[in-house]
Amino acid sequence: MASDQPPSRFLDQLRKQSDALRKTQGEESRPIEDTLRAMDRQLWTAFRWLDEALRHLEVIRPRVQHAFQLPGVLTINAPRYERGFISYRRRAVGGLDLLEHVELFYRLTNEAPLVLKVQPGSASGIDERLRGAHLQFRYDTELDEHRVVRHGVFTISPEITAQVRFEPDYRRQRVEVTLRNIDRFESVILDFAGNALGEPALEDLVHFILGENNQFLRRAPLAGMGGRRHDAALATAAGSFPARSTA
């Protein structure tokens, strides 16, 4: 005879707690090699996913809905995605061959160069800020009738090189994601869980790159911002994009 007694809410609560604990204990008891390989596999899957996304974006060449500002100097509004590439490096970790980092670079551009006239005394400060943003430019001087320098003239190529770097910490099971020049001339560093960079997170990253939303920034705690880490890699990448043919 079936019991008419309703299910016990208390037992349901205990059941959920014990199931969750069994799952956690099972994950903690996995061999460390399996844990490292799982993290490496997710990063490698992210590499392939982003590699394909970049190839599609190079065909579409969408406008990116960000405004890049150097206050008091210039603003580059809604540049167009031009092209990008992704690379990786592997290293030995605990006797395993694992990804050391995955690094994504891309270029945004507008058609017309920007011309900026400044007082000669302020030219060195403008020069430093443009170099810090990895913007290419030419500097000339404008003379008056007495051959005295009247203005410094910067002709600036509106080409922005941006970087996303995924750097795993296999010991902590975390991935540090550095975003450089994504929505501004600045670095932002996020601290992701080792298994948190699945396809939904990658989709949010591409939406953020295109200026469609900033949900990617909400997926992980902030680990730092405003720094100049990996500037050498960004400077190298800025010079590695061949000019697009207009023929």
NULO-657147 format. One record per residue (C-alpha): residue in one letter; z, x, y. Coordinates in steps of 0.5 Angstrom, whole numbers, plus 2048, in hexadecimal, padded with zeros to 3 digits. Each point is the difference from the previous one (the first is absolute). Layout:
! NULO-657147
AZXY
...
//
This chain:
! NULO-657147
M800800800
A7FE803807
S805801805
D8007FC806
Q804806804
P7FC803806
P7FE8077FF
S806805803
R7FE803807
F8068057FF
L7FC8027F9
D7F9800804
Q803805805
L8038047FB
R7FA8007FC
K7FC803806
Q805805802
S8008037F9
D7F8800800
A7FF803806
L8058067FE
R7FD8017F9
K7F9801804
T803805805
Q8048037FA
G7F98017FC
E7FD803806
E805805801
S8008027F9
R7F8801800
P7FF8087FF
I7FF803806
E7F98027FE
D7FE7F9800
T8037FE807
L7FC806803
R7F97FE7FD
A8017F9802
M801802807
D7FA805800
R7FC7FA7FD
Q8017FC805
L7FE805805
W7FA8027FD
T7FE7F8800
A802800807
F7FB806801
R7FA7FC7FC
W8027FA804
L800803807
D7F98047FE
E7FC7FA7FF
A8037FC806
L7FE806804
R7F98007FE
H7FF7F8801
L803801807
E7FB806802
V7FB7FB7FE
I8037FA804
R802804806
P8057FB803
R803800807
V8078027FF
Q8057FC804
H804805803
A801803807
F801808800
Q804802806
L802806804
P8047FD805
G7FD802807
V7FA8047FD
L7FC7FB7FC
T7FF7FA7FB
I7FB7FF7FA
N8007F97FF
A7FD7FD7F9
P7FD8067FE
R7FB7FF7FA
Y8018037F9
E7FB8057FE
R8028047FA
G8068037FC
F8018047FA
I8068017FB
S8038067FC
Y8068027FC
R8038067FD
R8048007F9
R8068057FE
A8048017FA
V8067FC800
G8058017FA
G7FA8027FC
L7FC7FB802
D7FA800804
L8017FB806
L7FD7FE807
E804804805
H7FD7FC806
V7FA7FB801
E7FD800807
L7FB7FC804
F7FC801806
Y7FC7FC804
R7FC800807
L8007FB805
T7FB800806
N7FD7FD806
E7F9801803
A801802807
P804806802
L806800804
V7FF803807
L807802803
K801803807
V806804802
Q804804805
P7FF8077FE
G8078017FF
S8017FB7FB
A7FA8027FC
S8058057FB
G8047FA7FF
I7FB7FB7FE
D7FC8067FC
E8078007FC
R8007F97FF
L7F97FF7FD
R8018067FB
G8067FD7FE
A7FD7F97FE
H7FA8047FD
L7FB7FE805
Q7FA804801
F7FE801807
R7FC805805
Y803802807
D7FC801806
T802801807
E7FD7FD806
L7FF804807
D8007FE807
E7FB803805
H805806801
R8008027F8
V8077FE800
V8027FC7F9
R8017F8802
H8017FD7FA
G8008027F8
V7FB7FC7FC
F8027FE7F9
T7FA7FD7FC
I8047FD7FA
S7FD7FE7F9
P8037F97FE
E8018037F9
I8067FF7FD
T8028037F9
A8067FC7FC
Q8048027FA
V8047FD7FA
R8048057FC
F8037FE7F9
E8058057FE
P8047FE7FA
D8078037FF
Y8017FF7F8
R807802800
R8027FA805
Q7FB7FB7FD
R7FD7FF807
V7FA801804
E7FF802807
V7FB7FD804
T7FE804806
L7FB7FC805
R7FD804806
N7FC7FD805
I7FF7F97FD
D8027FB805
R802805806
F800808801
E8068017FC
S8038017F9
V8047FB7FC
I8038027F9
L8027FA7FB
D8058017FA
F7FD7FC7FA
A8037FF7F9
G7FC8047FB
N7FD7F97FD
A7FF7FD807
L7F9802801
G7FC7FB7FC
E7FA7FC802
P8037FB805
A803806804
L7F9804800
E7FD7F9803
D805800805
L7FF807802
V7F87FF801
H8027FA804
F804804804
I7FB805801
L7FB7FB803
G8057FD804
E8017F97FD
N8078007FF
N8068057FF
Q8037FE7FA
F8008067FD
L805803804
R8057FB7FE
R7FF8027F8
A805806801
P805803804
L7FE805806
A8028077FE
G7FD803807
M7FB7FF806
G7FD804805
G8008077FD
R7FA8057FF
R8008017F8
H7FA8027FD
D7FC801806
A7FD8067FD
A7FD7FB7FB
L7FE7FB805
A7FD805805
T7FC8037FA
A7FD7F97FE
A7FE7FE807
G7FB806800
S7FE7FE7F9
F7FC7FA802
P7F9801801
A7FC7FC806
R7FD7FA7FE
S7F9800800
T7FD7FB805
A7F98007FD
//
